[in-house]
Amino acid sequence: MLETNLTHMNSAADVNALVQEHDNVMICCGRMGPMCIPVYEAMEDLEDEYTDVKFADMEFDHPEAGVIRNLPECKNFMSLPFVVYYKNGQLVQATSGIQSTSQVKANLNTNFNQAAA
């Protein structure tokens, strides 16, 4: 179990439902390690600012995390976490590796047409 305050995805069905029910979705698929924790923290910090984005996490080693791990956009990723952004049910960006809050914010602004704050 990931120790975050984010919505936890426990199955491929959870991920698919989240993506279908919300226009803007960011999911971080990782572990509780030094590359992933800064991304989880950035997501938690930005939740109040980006109220139209649904933020969630998923354990990288969960058997059903293949819904993210096996995406063609993630096939060449070499470091955790895998972060995916969905807009209107479609994958619009996938990133990997440690990211700062400003990098996450830039991705949110780009993918979800937010004015830079």
C-alpha distance (Angstrom), angle and dihedral (degrees) to the residues before:
residue distance angle dihedral
M1 . . .
L2 3.77 . .
E3 3.78 112.6 .
T4 3.79 99.0 -136.3
N5 3.79 135.7 115.1
L6 3.79 90.3 -123.7
T7 3.78 126.1 109.0
H8 3.82 106.7 -86.8
M9 3.80 120.4 -134.2
N10 3.80 110.8 -148.7
S11 3.78 101.6 174.3
A12 3.78 144.6 19.5
A13 3.80 86.5 -106.9
D14 3.83 89.7 57.2
V15 3.81 90.7 51.9
N16 3.80 93.4 46.9
A17 3.81 92.1 47.8
L18 3.81 92.3 48.6
V19 3.80 91.7 50.2
Q20 3.81 91.9 48.3
E21 3.82 95.3 45.0
H22 3.82 98.3 47.8
D23 3.80 130.1 51.2
N24 3.82 94.8 -147.0
V25 3.80 121.2 37.4
M26 3.81 133.8 170.3
I27 3.81 118.3 -173.2
C28 3.79 124.1 -175.3
C29 3.80 113.2 -158.7
G30 3.78 110.3 -165.2
R31 3.77 150.4 97.2
M32 3.81 134.6 -89.6
G33 3.79 92.0 -89.5
P34 3.81 138.9 119.5
M35 3.81 95.4 -89.7
C36 3.80 94.9 48.8
I37 3.80 105.3 37.5
P38 3.85 94.5 70.1
V39 3.80 89.5 54.3
Y40 3.81 92.5 49.4
E41 3.82 89.3 48.4
A42 3.81 91.5 49.5
M43 3.79 90.3 50.4
E44 3.81 91.7 49.5
D45 3.81 90.6 48.2
L46 3.81 93.0 49.5
E47 3.83 98.7 44.9
D48 3.81 93.7 89.8
E49 3.81 92.2 47.3
Y50 3.81 96.0 47.0
T51 3.78 100.9 46.3
D52 3.82 92.4 161.4
V53 3.83 91.8 59.5
K54 3.80 122.6 81.7
F55 3.82 109.3 -143.1
A56 3.80 119.7 -158.7
D57 3.78 142.5 160.1
M58 3.79 136.3 -148.1
E59 3.78 131.2 -166.6
F60 3.80 109.2 -107.8
D61 3.81 92.0 -143.2
H62 3.80 95.3 49.1
P63 3.82 110.1 119.2
E64 3.81 90.9 -123.8
A65 3.82 95.4 48.2
G66 3.79 86.4 95.6
V67 3.80 84.6 90.8
I68 3.83 84.1 77.1
R69 3.83 103.8 19.9
N70 3.81 92.6 55.2
L71 3.78 98.5 48.3
P72 3.82 111.2 124.7
E73 3.82 88.0 -125.4
C74 3.83 89.5 59.8
K75 3.82 99.1 43.9
N76 3.81 95.4 103.2
F77 3.80 97.8 41.2
M78 3.80 113.1 127.7
S79 3.81 102.6 -178.3
L80 3.77 140.6 44.9
P81 2.92 142.4 -74.6
F82 3.78 108.2 48.6
V83 3.81 107.3 -154.3
V84 3.78 122.0 -167.1
Y85 3.79 129.7 -170.8
Y86 3.80 121.9 -158.1
K87 3.81 125.6 -166.9
N88 3.82 118.5 -171.1
G89 3.81 91.7 -16.9
Q90 3.81 95.1 -49.8
L91 3.79 128.1 107.8
V92 3.81 106.2 -116.9
Q93 3.81 101.7 170.7
A94 3.79 141.6 6.4
T95 3.80 124.2 -167.7
S96 3.78 136.1 174.0
G97 3.76 138.1 -158.5
I98 3.76 135.2 36.7
Q99 3.80 115.2 -30.6
S100 3.77 132.8 -173.5
T101 3.79 123.4 -130.2
S102 3.81 89.5 -104.0
Q103 3.81 91.1 53.5
V104 3.82 91.8 49.2
K105 3.80 89.7 46.9
A106 3.81 91.2 50.9
N107 3.82 90.1 52.2
L108 3.80 91.3 48.7
N109 3.81 91.2 49.6
T110 3.80 92.3 47.9
N111 3.78 97.4 44.6
F112 3.77 99.3 38.8
N113 3.82 99.6 36.7
Q114 3.77 94.5 -116.6
A115 3.78 122.0 163.3
A116 3.79 110.2 -111.9
A117 3.78 108.2 -100.2
